[in-house]
Amino acid sequence: QVQLEESGGGLVQAGGSLRLSCAASGRTFSSCPMGWFRQTPGKEREFVATISWSGGATYYADSVKGRFTISRDNAKNTVDLQMNSLKPEDTAVYYCAAAEGGTGRSARVMRNMDYWGRGTLVTVSS
């Protein structure tokens, strides 16, 4: 059974940092684009960052560009999201996702993702 499990969420003050990690099991995703999305109550889930299978291409939402960094370790079957200079508006449940195919660019679109984690809550206090 394929599973994506997020960890690293929590409460942090504005300006602080958190590192989210997503561990995949049940299959290897070394040839698949992966990414992070987030959702707040009453809003649709939104794209945060994606990364190509090789890690050579990364894509970010404008709202997080320059503050967040996505990376992956194909040997460990993991993808991380380093979040710096956090703002209260970054508060959300963050989801890890993976696609069976496509690119890091196409993975920005939610419907192109095939596997999802259960999410981890990030709360940024002002």
C-alpha positions as CSV (number, residue, x, y, z in Angstrom):
1,Q,0.0,0.0,0.0
2,V,1.4,3.4,-1.0
3,Q,1.6,5.9,1.8
4,L,2.9,9.4,2.1
5,E,3.4,10.6,5.7
6,E,4.2,14.1,6.6
7,S,6.0,15.3,9.7
8,G,7.5,18.5,11.2
9,G,4.5,20.7,11.6
10,G,3.9,22.7,14.7
11,L,3.5,26.1,16.2
12,V,6.1,28.8,15.4
13,Q,6.3,32.5,15.8
14,A,6.3,34.8,12.8
15,G,9.8,35.1,11.3
16,G,10.7,31.6,12.5
17,S,11.4,28.4,10.5
18,L,10.1,24.9,10.2
19,R,11.1,22.0,8.1
20,L,8.5,19.6,6.9
21,S,9.4,16.1,5.8
22,C,7.4,13.6,3.7
23,A,8.3,9.9,3.8
24,A,7.0,7.6,1.1
25,S,6.4,3.9,1.5
26,G,5.0,1.1,-0.6
27,R,6.8,2.1,-3.7
28,T,9.6,4.3,-4.9
29,F,8.9,7.7,-6.2
30,S,12.4,8.4,-7.5
31,S,11.1,8.8,-11.1
32,C,8.0,10.9,-10.1
33,P,7.5,14.6,-9.5
34,M,6.5,15.4,-5.9
35,G,5.3,18.4,-4.1
36,W,3.6,20.3,-1.3
37,F,0.2,21.9,-1.1
38,R,-1.6,23.6,1.7
39,Q,-5.2,24.3,2.8
40,T,-6.8,26.6,5.3
41,P,-10.5,26.2,6.5
42,G,-12.9,27.5,4.0
43,K,-10.4,27.7,1.2
44,E,-9.4,25.4,-1.6
45,R,-6.1,23.5,-1.4
46,E,-3.4,25.4,-3.1
47,F,0.0,24.7,-4.7
48,V,3.0,25.6,-2.6
49,A,6.0,23.9,-4.3
50,T,6.9,21.0,-6.6
51,I,10.1,19.3,-7.6
52,S,11.0,17.2,-10.6
53,W,12.0,13.5,-10.2
54,S,15.7,14.4,-10.4
55,G,15.4,17.4,-8.1
56,G,16.8,19.5,-11.0
57,A,13.7,21.7,-11.4
58,T,11.7,23.3,-8.7
59,Y,8.6,25.4,-8.8
60,Y,7.1,27.7,-6.1
61,A,4.0,29.7,-5.5
62,D,4.7,33.4,-5.7
63,S,3.6,33.7,-2.0
64,V,6.4,31.5,-0.8
65,K,9.2,32.2,-3.4
66,G,12.4,33.2,-1.7
67,R,11.3,31.9,1.7
68,F,10.5,28.1,1.1
69,T,12.8,25.5,-0.4
70,I,11.8,22.1,-1.6
71,S,14.2,19.3,-1.8
72,R,14.2,15.5,-2.2
73,D,16.3,12.5,-1.4
74,N,15.5,9.7,-3.8
75,A,17.7,7.2,-1.9
76,K,15.5,7.8,1.2
77,N,12.2,8.2,-0.8
78,T,11.6,11.6,1.0
79,V,10.8,15.1,0.1
80,D,11.3,18.1,2.4
81,L,10.0,21.6,2.6
82,Q,12.2,24.1,4.4
83,M,10.1,27.1,5.5
84,N,11.9,30.3,6.6
85,S,10.6,33.8,7.5
86,L,7.2,32.3,8.2
87,K,4.2,34.6,8.2
88,P,0.8,34.2,9.9
89,E,-0.7,33.7,6.5
90,D,1.3,30.6,6.0
91,T,-0.8,28.9,8.7
92,A,-2.4,25.9,7.1
93,V,-2.5,22.1,6.8
94,Y,0.4,21.1,4.5
95,Y,0.0,18.1,2.3
96,C,2.7,16.0,0.5
97,A,1.7,14.7,-2.9
98,A,3.2,12.6,-5.7
99,A,2.4,12.0,-9.3
100,E,2.7,8.9,-11.3
101,G,4.1,10.9,-14.2
102,G,4.5,14.3,-15.7
103,T,6.9,16.9,-14.6
104,G,7.5,19.2,-11.7
105,R,5.8,21.9,-13.7
106,S,2.6,19.8,-14.4
107,A,2.6,18.6,-10.8
108,R,1.7,22.2,-9.8
109,V,-1.9,21.2,-10.7
110,M,-3.6,19.3,-8.0
111,R,-5.6,17.0,-10.3
112,N,-2.3,15.7,-11.7
113,M,-1.2,14.4,-8.4
114,D,-2.1,10.7,-7.7
115,Y,-1.0,10.2,-4.1
116,W,-1.6,12.4,-1.0
117,G,-0.5,12.4,2.6
118,R,-2.9,13.1,5.4
119,G,-1.4,16.5,6.2
120,T,0.5,18.2,8.9
121,L,-0.6,21.4,10.6
122,V,1.6,24.5,10.6
123,T,0.5,27.4,12.8
124,V,2.4,30.7,12.7
125,S,1.6,33.1,15.5
126,S,1.9,36.9,15.1
